[in-house]
């Protein structure tokens, strides 16, 4: 166990507090490994990324303020440490066995001790001599406060952009044009919701807009895509902005009236100045009982649209209500290539019903799950030069692992979203992935019905598989050429010392 000593101080109270926290994390990790306490390792990994980011921001502000001459090199060390934190976190979460978790835990322990002994107690001490010991005309207090002050939103945004651009550069190599793209990070579109609507002329319209807005936070997640991919089949319905607009119409006509019938919902209009609210801030005034009332109305309305089961001569027959027929018509795309949607039955109604949960912010959970999938995809299928390649199957296992984090109806759509974004998540990958969810297609369909539907459509167009095979062969050939090219080349950027090999 490591204990704090005054000799470890750099003379800045905020930075010393950070260093003491690092010692706590080192000791906690060491203890967790001795006890095989994986939840304790998870606790460390949960706080480590934000700890690193906050500590490095404070430290970099101080070294800039005291004009530390090695500030640029020190920043590069921070970037390398943050990248290692990210990789360790992803690798541990992808571990499928205790043996793998123990190995990751040991690597985390070694990394934290190296951070403390090599960086905090050696490299950081280089700027200690620049920290003023007594007040000067420049005011030592003002200099130190620069390391403690809260940055503005604009400063934070600029810092995030700079770090993102630095990550995108990875390691700079002088590559010929036909290979340069292989070291660039994948680019894809992440749609964002427009500004929240406001200035409603009635509380009823505000309430309707707030409900649709909450649904849209889920739908917009599934609308991410990679424009560089040429997908020949129409996308699944949740991924289409046109479907979102049509679903709004269905909610307004068939669902919202049931919610509005709730006395609790209407009474809310008398409890706050709704005229000054928008579709997002509406939810700040909703209590738990009211959340339950809204959700109950939502569920009841969708259940009213379900197909009715009848039995005739021992055969199950589904009876479709007139309102459900009308809903089916309203949700049809303007063109079959805009999006794919099956004839709406109880399964689809279950999907629609899952899209509203006033008590939970599922968009945050989805985005965390996506980040894990993205990192594992990059490490296994398309690693950068500085990264350690993940084991075969890590992306598949990570994707399966996140299924339990959100409503089960959405797992299917996460799989298809990966196909729309990640170039090497091909239809052949989808076929292999599906085998993890059942012994035959009927069993698999029970878990991922829309992926199976998509694969059936793919099988009707053999050219899709042929094109994918050609692209995979071309990619492997280019990667082989890249490996050969880099074998005798030296990186131009010092950051190449971060470690890792080209896959």
DABELJO-V633847 format. One line per field, one symbol per residue. ss: DSSP state (H for helix, E for strand, C for the rest). A space follows every 50 residues. Layout:
ss: ???
This chain:
ss: CCCCCHHHCCCCHHHHHHHHHHHHHHHHHHHHHHHCCHHHHHHHHHHHHH HHHHHHHHHHHHHHHCCCCCHHHHHHHHHHHHHHHHHHHHHHHHCCCHHH HHHHHHHHHHHHHHHHHHHHHHHCHHHHCCCCCCCCCCCHHHHHHHCCCC CCHHHHHHHHHHHHHHHHHCCCCCCCHHHHHHHCCCCCECCCCCCCCECC CCHHHHHHHHHHHHHHHHHCHHHCECCCCCCCCCCEHHHCHHHHHHHHHH HHHHHHHHHHCCHHHHHHHHCCCHHHCECCHHHHHCCHHHHHHHHHHHHH HHHHCCCEEEEECCEEEEECCHHHHHHHHHCCCCCCCCCECCCCCHHHHH HHHHCCCCCCCHHHHHHHHHHHHHHHHHHHHCCCCCCCCCCCCHHHHHHH HHHHHCCHHHHHHHHHHHHHHCCCCCHHHHHHHHHHHCCCHHHHHHHCHH HHHHHHHHHCCHHHHHHHHHHHHHHHHHHHHHHHHHCCCCCCCHHHHHCC CCC
